[in-house]
Amino acid sequence: MTARPDLAARTAGMRPSKLRELVAAAAGSPPAGGLMSLGGGLPPAEAFPVVAVAAAAGRVLTTAASAALQYSPTEGDPALLDLVGADLAGRLRLPDPAGRLLVTTGSQQALDLIGKVLLDPGDVAVVESPAYVGALRALAAYQPRIVEVPVDDDGMDTDRLAQQLRAGLRPKLCYLVANFSNPSGRTLALGRRTQLVALAARYGFLIVEDDPYGQLRFTGSDLPPIASSGAEHVVYLGSFSKLVAPGLRIGYLAAPHWLYRRLVVAKQATDLNSAAFSQRLLVELLTTPDWFAGHLAGLRVLYRQRAQALIGALRGRLAGRLAGVPPEGGMFLWVTVQAPGIDALTLARAAMRRGVSVVPGDEFSLVDAFPRQLRLSFSMLDPAGLVTAVDRIGQAFDDLGAPG
């Protein structure tokens, strides 16, 4: 037998994706009528500003081709840093935001850099629960002890976290999506934002505020970012993946001064710099007069209509079988399976056979804390498609013999 090296110990904590396994199984025997997705949290093709991107690309290649096709500074394109800094100076009230900003290859890279710089094996990392699965996997690679704090209708239960801190828990970081969380759709209440900053200051941990959906609010009033009241205790993560296009792979972080240079050096070892062409393209889009505001307004209308269609279909067709609290923005609805004797994974498999992908709730917890919950994304299907998808889930319940 040929000798081979042992895998790194950290690979023992890498979990396969239940969603990917379900999709792979469906690919082997495609369901009749094709597969409709309530699973992936992706922007739909009709949300992409194709015409504007094409025009911006032409301008970049005409006026700045040599710079756009060359390496760029590790920190990011200076023009993009200025634009993001100006935005954050208003929304986050950050002093000297440009001196805190780092462009990343999507916010996923930002999570990896934070884990790399901050976490040693055995360190404690607190996450909201349910949590964004990408964050769980990014942090788990650095072998911390991950502690899950439950989410309710007002977001992460900061009173529960305070109890754990008083009992001796000492995390290095606390990760959450404060606005329209992936997967729960919940928004952290204002009082809890203030409490979390106070806890971070008292107990000396870093808040990682991931905010890919905050500008996709379609009802209710905006809340101030956590970073606006605790800049030295918060890393704020932003992304243009949901606001413009994921294929650009442009995210950014705003870090406390004491952490910033370490993150820059870690990025140098990872990729040297983010894509120069994508950054120049984004600068062209953002500096086109009134373009971004109009584009955002269109996205909010699109997602509001889709959220309303999904919620209405669930209430009209699956009452007593699935129930959830409508979100005020974002892309996700978190629902509970109410039919007795059926768990989320069983329903997900039955739904896949009927041609609909959904994500079982245990995907969003390292301790499988959500056996009866599902994440439904309303982003990929139009309102008529969402109604059809809900009808198929009803058929899946019928296949399982559920009352209703």
C-alpha positions in Angstrom: 0.0 0.0 0.0 1.3 3.4 -0.9 2.1 5.6 2.1 0.3 8.9 2.3 0.3 11.9 4.8 -2.4 12.2 7.5 -5.0 14.8 7.0 -5.0 17.8 9.3 -6.8 17.3 12.6 -9.2 20.2 11.8 -10.7 18.1 9.0 -12.4 15.9 11.6 -14.8 18.8 12.3 -15.8 19.4 8.7 -19.4 18.3 8.1 -21.0 17.5 4.8 -23.9 19.7 3.6 -27.3 18.0 3.9 -28.6 20.3 1.1 -25.8 19.3 -1.2 -26.5 15.7 -0.6 -30.2 16.1 -1.3 -29.5 18.0 -4.5 -26.9 15.3 -5.6 -29.5 12.6 -5.0 -32.1 14.5 -7.1 -29.5 14.9 -9.9 -29.3 11.2 -10.2 -33.0 10.8 -10.8 -34.4 14.3 -11.6 -38.0 14.9 -10.3 -40.8 15.2 -12.9 -41.3 18.8 -13.8 -37.8 19.8 -12.8 -36.4 21.1 -9.6 -37.7 24.4 -8.0 -35.4 26.0 -5.4 -36.5 27.3 -2.1 -33.1 26.2 -0.8 -30.3 28.4 -2.0 -30.0 32.0 -0.8 -29.1 33.4 -4.3 -30.2 36.5 -6.1 -32.2 35.6 -9.2 -30.9 36.3 -12.7 -33.5 39.1 -13.2 -31.9 41.0 -10.2 -28.6 41.3 -12.0 -28.0 44.7 -13.6 -26.7 43.3 -16.9 -27.0 46.4 -19.0 -25.4 48.6 -16.4 -22.6 46.1 -15.9 -21.9 45.8 -19.6 -21.7 49.6 -20.0 -19.5 50.0 -16.9 -17.1 47.3 -18.2 -16.8 49.1 -21.5 -15.9 52.3 -19.7 -13.3 50.6 -17.5 -11.6 48.9 -20.4 -11.6 52.1 -22.4 -10.3 54.5 -19.7 -8.5 52.3 -17.1 -7.6 49.0 -18.6 -4.0 48.8 -17.4 -5.0 49.4 -13.8 -8.1 47.2 -13.9 -6.1 44.2 -15.3 -3.2 44.6 -12.9 -2.7 43.7 -9.3 -4.3 46.1 -6.8 -3.3 47.1 -3.2 -4.1 44.5 -0.6 -6.4 46.9 1.2 -8.5 47.5 -1.9 -8.8 49.9 -4.8 -8.5 53.4 -3.3 -11.5 54.7 -5.2 -13.7 51.8 -3.9 -12.4 52.4 -0.4 -13.4 56.0 -0.6 -16.9 55.2 -1.7 -17.4 52.5 0.9 -15.9 54.7 3.5 -18.2 57.6 2.7 -21.2 55.2 3.0 -20.1 53.8 6.3 -19.2 57.2 7.8 -22.9 58.0 7.5 -24.5 54.6 8.3 -22.0 53.5 11.0 -20.9 56.9 12.1 -17.3 55.5 12.0 -14.4 57.9 12.7 -11.8 57.6 9.9 -13.6 54.7 8.1 -11.0 54.5 5.3 -8.3 53.6 7.8 -10.3 50.6 9.0 -11.5 49.2 5.6 -10.3 46.1 3.8 -11.8 44.8 0.6 -12.2 41.0 0.6 -13.2 38.3 -1.8 -16.8 38.2 -0.6 -17.6 38.4 3.1 -16.7 34.7 3.4 -13.1 35.6 3.1 -13.5 38.2 5.8 -14.9 35.4 8.2 -11.9 33.2 7.4 -9.4 36.1 8.0 -11.0 36.9 11.4 -10.8 33.2 12.4 -7.2 33.0 11.3 -6.1 36.1 13.2 -8.2 35.7 16.4 -8.8 32.0 17.1 -6.5 29.4 18.6 -7.7 25.8 19.0 -10.0 25.6 22.1 -10.9 29.3 22.1 -14.6 30.1 22.5 -16.6 31.5 19.6 -20.3 32.4 20.3 -22.7 32.3 17.4 -26.4 33.0 17.1 -28.4 29.8 16.7 -29.6 29.0 14.0 -26.4 30.4 12.4 -25.3 31.0 8.8 -23.7 27.8 7.8 -20.8 29.5 6.0 -19.8 31.2 9.2 -20.0 27.9 11.1 -17.6 26.2 8.6 -15.3 29.2 8.4 -14.8 29.4 12.1 -14.7 25.6 12.7 -11.6 25.4 10.5 -9.7 27.1 13.4 -10.9 24.5 15.9 -12.6 26.8 18.5 -15.3 25.7 20.9 -18.4 27.0 19.3 -21.2 28.0 21.7 -24.6 28.5 20.2 -27.0 31.2 21.7 -30.6 30.8 20.7 -32.5 33.3 18.5 -36.1 34.3 19.2 -38.4 36.9 17.4 -36.0 39.7 18.5 -32.8 38.0 17.3 -30.0 36.6 19.4 -31.1 36.3 23.1 -28.6 38.6 24.6 -30.0 38.0 28.1 -29.1 34.4 27.7 -25.6 35.3 26.6 -25.3 37.7 29.6 -26.2 34.8 31.9 -23.5 32.6 30.3 -20.9 35.3 30.6 -21.7 35.8 34.3 -21.3 32.1 34.8 -17.8 32.2 33.4 -18.0 31.9 29.6 -15.2 33.9 28.0 -15.5 34.1 24.2 -13.1 35.7 21.9 -15.8 36.6 19.4 -19.5 36.7 18.9 -20.9 36.2 15.4 -24.3 37.2 14.2 -26.3 38.5 11.2 -28.2 41.4 12.9 -30.5 42.2 10.0 -32.8 39.5 8.4 -30.6 36.8 9.5 -29.6 33.8 7.4 -31.4 31.5 8.1 -33.9 32.8 10.7 -35.0 36.0 8.9 -35.0 37.7 12.4 -33.6 41.1 13.1 -31.8 42.0 16.4 -33.9 44.4 18.4 -32.4 47.9 19.2 -32.2 47.2 22.9 -30.3 44.0 22.3 -27.8 45.8 20.0 -27.0 48.2 22.8 -26.8 45.3 25.4 -24.4 43.3 23.1 -22.0 46.2 22.7 -22.0 46.7 26.5 -21.3 43.0 27.1 -18.4 43.1 24.5 -16.9 46.0 26.3 -17.2 44.5 29.7 -16.0 41.0 28.9 -13.5 41.8 26.2 -14.8 39.9 23.1 -15.1 41.0 19.5 -18.6 41.3 17.8 -18.6 40.1 14.2 -21.6 41.9 12.6 -22.3 40.3 9.2 -24.6 42.5 7.2 -25.2 41.3 3.7 -29.0 42.0 3.7 -29.3 45.2 5.8 -30.1 47.3 2.7 -32.7 44.9 1.5 -35.3 46.0 4.0 -38.8 46.0 2.4 -41.0 46.9 5.4 -40.5 48.5 8.8 -37.8 51.0 9.9 -34.0 50.7 9.6 -32.1 50.0 12.8 -28.6 51.4 13.4 -25.8 48.9 12.9 -24.2 47.5 16.0 -20.9 49.0 14.8 -22.4 52.5 15.1 -22.2 52.4 18.9 -19.2 50.2 19.4 -16.6 50.6 16.7 -13.7 49.4 18.8 -15.5 46.2 19.7 -17.1 45.3 16.3 -15.9 44.1 13.0 -18.6 45.1 10.4 -18.8 42.9 7.3 -20.5 44.1 4.1 -20.9 42.6 0.7 -22.0 43.5 -2.8 -23.0 39.9 -3.6 -26.7 40.4 -2.8 -26.8 44.1 -3.8 -25.2 43.9 -7.2 -23.9 40.4 -8.2 -22.2 37.5 -6.4 -19.9 36.9 -9.4 -18.1 40.1 -8.6 -16.9 38.5 -5.3 -16.5 41.9 -3.6 -17.0 42.2 0.1 -15.4 44.4 2.7 -14.8 44.7 6.4 -14.5 47.6 8.8 -12.3 46.6 11.7 -11.1 48.2 15.0 -7.7 49.9 14.7 -6.1 47.3 17.0 -7.1 44.5 14.6 -6.9 46.0 11.2 -3.2 45.6 10.3 -3.3 41.9 11.4 -6.1 41.3 9.0 -4.3 43.0 6.2 -1.2 40.9 6.7 -3.3 37.7 6.9 -4.9 38.7 3.6 -1.5 39.2 2.0 -0.7 35.6 2.8 -4.1 34.4 1.4 -4.5 36.1 -1.9 -2.4 39.3 -2.0 -5.3 41.3 -3.3 -8.9 41.1 -4.4 -9.9 41.2 -8.1 -8.9 44.6 -9.5 -11.3 44.4 -12.5 -14.3 43.7 -10.3 -13.4 46.6 -8.0 -13.0 49.0 -10.9 -16.3 47.8 -12.4 -18.1 48.4 -9.1 -16.6 51.9 -8.8 -18.0 52.7 -12.2 -21.5 51.5 -11.2 -21.5 53.3 -7.8 -20.4 56.6 -9.3 -23.1 56.5 -12.0 -25.5 59.3 -10.8 -28.6 57.9 -9.1 -27.9 54.3 -10.3 -27.4 52.5 -7.0 -30.4 54.1 -5.3 -32.7 53.1 -8.1 -31.2 49.6 -8.3 -31.7 49.1 -4.6 -35.3 50.3 -4.8 -36.0 47.7 -7.5 -34.5 44.9 -5.4 -36.7 45.8 -2.4 -39.8 45.7 -4.5 -38.8 42.4 -6.0 -38.1 40.7 -2.7 -41.2 42.2 -1.0 -43.4 40.8 -3.7 -41.8 37.4 -3.4 -41.9 37.3 0.4 -45.6 38.2 0.3 -46.3 35.5 -2.3 -44.6 32.8 -0.3 -46.2 33.8 3.0 -49.6 34.0 1.5 -49.3 30.6 -0.2 -48.1 29.0 3.1 -51.0 30.5 5.0 -53.6 29.6 2.3 -52.3 26.1 1.5 -50.2 24.7 4.4 -51.9 26.1 7.5 -51.4 23.6 10.3 -48.5 22.0 8.5 -45.9 24.8 8.3 -45.7 28.1 10.2 -43.2 31.0 10.3 -42.9 34.7 11.2 -42.7 37.0 8.2 -39.3 38.8 7.8 -39.0 42.5 7.2 -36.3 42.1 4.6 -33.7 39.8 3.2 -34.3 36.5 1.4 -35.4 33.9 4.1 -38.3 32.6 6.0 -37.7 30.2 8.9 -40.6 27.8 9.4 -41.6 25.0 11.8 -43.1 21.7 10.7 -46.3 21.4 12.7 -47.6 18.1 11.3 -47.0 15.4 14.0 -44.6 12.6 13.3 -42.7 14.4 10.5 -39.2 15.9 10.9 -37.6 18.5 8.7 -35.2 16.1 7.0 -37.9 13.6 6.1 -40.0 16.4 4.7 -37.0 17.8 2.7 -36.5 14.4 1.1 -40.1 14.1 0.2 -40.2 17.6 -1.2 -37.1 16.9 -3.3 -39.0 13.9 -4.8 -41.8 16.3 -5.7 -39.3 18.7 -7.2 -38.7 21.4 -4.5 -35.5 21.9 -2.6 -35.6 23.2 1.0 -32.9 23.2 3.7 -33.4 21.3 6.9 -32.8 23.3 10.0 -30.1 21.1 11.4 -27.9 22.4 8.6 -27.6 25.6 10.7 -26.4 24.2 13.9 -23.4 22.1 15.0 -25.5 20.3 17.6 -28.5 19.5 15.3 -30.8 21.8 17.4 -33.5 22.2 14.7 -35.0 18.9 13.7 -38.4 20.4 12.9 -37.4 23.6 11.2 -36.7 24.5 7.6 -35.2 27.5 5.9 -37.2 28.6 2.8 -35.7 31.2 0.5 -38.1 33.3 -1.6 -35.4 34.8 -3.8 -35.1 32.5 -6.7 -38.7 32.0 -7.8 -41.2 34.5 -9.1 -44.6 34.8 -7.2 -46.3 32.2 -9.4 -43.4 29.8 -9.0 -43.5 30.2 -5.2 -47.2 29.2 -5.2 -46.4 26.2 -7.3 -43.5 25.2 -5.0 -45.8 25.5 -2.0 -48.3 23.2 -3.7 -45.6 20.7 -4.3 -44.6 20.8 -0.6 -48.3 20.1 0.2 -48.0 17.0 -2.0 -44.9 16.0 -0.1 -46.9 16.2 3.1 -49.6 14.1 1.5 -47.0 11.5 0.5 -46.0 11.3 4.1 -49.6 10.9 5.3 -49.6 14.2 7.2 -53.0 15.5 8.3 -54.3 18.6 6.6 
